[in-house]
């Protein structure tokens, strides 16, 4: 998938508050996408704006992940700090994509 596609998916997930912790807990697999590495120019501003506009939802998602030792461990295993998670997306196959920065 292109970085532009991943970036668009991340912004959409942040803005639509698709931060369903239950889906993450029941996921068949977890894929992490680092959107920070994919932003350039105006995309950086768009990402910052989306995060600022949805700070409360993001904080709730991060807190829920931290409260679940298994999920925290799964992200740690992929070298992802929970504080960098900004959104998640539930996929049709039962997997979850976690967007971090």
URZI-V488664 format. One record per helix or strand of 2 or more residues. SS is the DSSP state (a for helix, b for strand). FROM is the first residue (numbers start at 1). LEN is the number of residues. If there is no record, write none. Layout:
ss=SS from=FROM len=LEN
ss=SS from=FROM len=LEN
This chain:
ss=a from=3 len=13
ss=a from=21 len=5
ss=b from=30 len=5
ss=a from=36 len=3
ss=a from=42 len=12
ss=a from=55 len=13
ss=a from=69 len=9
ss=a from=82 len=3
ss=b from=85 len=6
ss=b from=96 len=5
